[in-house]
C-alpha cells in the first residue's frame, strides 16, 4: 500500500460511522507482532481481523455457557472493500520523486 491513503480513508470512514466503536487493550508484544504480520499476509485491515477474532471468541464463550448470542446480526452490512494493489515504483520514478522532495526538480520545468 503506497503512502497509506487508502488506509486512512478507511479508518476515517469507520471512525465517523455511528455503527462502529473503538476497542483497545494491551497484549503481549509477541502476540501484537504476530497479529500485524498475519493481517499483512492475509491483506486484512487490523480492524477487520480484530472484529472477526472478537466475534469468534464471543460465540465460543456463548456456546460453552449455553447462552444466546449477543452479537448483532451483520447480514445487512456491506462487504469490506478489497485492498487496492499498486505497482511498485521504478528506480527512475523513485529518483525523480527523491529529487523533487529535495527541491531539485527539473530546471526546464520553470
C-alpha positions in Angstrom: 0.0 0.0 0.0 1.6 3.2 -1.1 1.5 6.3 1.1 -1.3 4.9 3.3 -4.0 6.9 1.5 -6.5 4.0 1.4 -5.8 3.0 5.0 -6.5 6.5 6.3 -9.6 6.9 4.2 -11.0 3.6 5.5 -10.1 4.5 9.1 -11.8 7.9 8.8 -14.9 6.1 7.4 -15.2 3.7 10.3 -14.3 6.4 12.8 -17.2 8.6 11.6 -19.6 5.7 11.2 -22.1 5.5 14.2 -22.2 1.7 13.8 -18.6 1.3 14.9 -16.8 1.9 18.2 -13.1 1.8 19.0 -11.9 -1.1 21.2 -8.4 -1.1 22.6 -6.3 -3.0 25.1 -2.8 -4.2 25.8 -1.5 -7.6 24.6 2.0 -9.1 24.9 4.3 -7.7 22.2 4.8 -11.2 20.6 1.1 -11.5 20.0 0.9 -8.0 18.7 3.7 -8.7 16.2 2.1 -12.0 15.1 -1.2 -10.2 14.7 0.3 -7.5 12.5 2.2 -10.0 10.3 -1.0 -12.1 9.9 -3.0 -9.1 8.9 -0.4 -8.0 6.3 0.0 -11.5 4.8 -3.8 -12.0 4.6 -4.3 -8.5 3.3 -6.8 -7.7 6.1 -7.1 -4.5 8.0 -6.4 -4.8 11.7 -10.0 -3.7 12.4 -11.5 -6.4 10.2 -9.3 -9.1 11.7 -10.0 -7.9 15.3 -13.7 -7.9 14.6 -13.6 -11.4 13.3 -11.5 -12.6 16.2 -13.8 -11.0 18.8 -16.9 -12.4 17.1 -15.4 -15.9 17.1 -14.3 -15.6 20.8 -17.7 -14.3 21.9 -19.5 -17.1 20.1 -17.2 -19.8 21.5 -17.8 -18.4 25.0 -21.5 -18.3 24.5 -21.6 -21.9 23.3 -19.5 -23.0 26.4 -22.1 -21.5 28.7 -25.2 -22.2 26.6 -26.0 -18.5 26.5 -27.8 -17.0 23.5 -25.8 -15.0 21.0 -25.4 -11.3 21.9 -23.6 -10.3 18.7 -25.7 -8.1 16.3 -26.9 -9.5 13.0 -24.4 -8.2 10.4 -26.2 -9.6 7.3 -27.2 -6.2 6.2 -23.6 -4.8 6.4 -21.8 -4.1 3.1 -18.9 -6.4 2.2 -15.5 -5.0 3.1 -13.7 -3.0 0.4 -10.9 -5.0 -1.4 -7.4 -3.9 -0.7 -6.1 -1.9 -3.6 -3.0 -3.1 -5.4 -0.5 -0.6 -6.7 2.5 -1.3 -8.9 5.9 -0.9 -7.3 7.7 2.3 -8.4 10.5 2.0 -10.8 14.0 3.1 -9.9 13.7 6.1 -12.3 10.4 7.3 -10.7 11.9 6.9 -7.2 14.9 9.0 -8.2 12.6 11.7 -9.7 10.5 11.7 -6.5 13.6 12.0 -4.3 14.9 15.0 -6.4 11.5 16.7 -6.2 11.4 16.2 -2.5 14.8 17.8 -2.1 13.7 20.7 -4.3 15.9 19.7 -7.2 13.2 19.3 -9.8 13.9 19.6 -13.5 15.3 23.1 -14.3 13.4 23.1 -17.6 10.1 23.0 -15.8 10.3 26.6 -14.5 
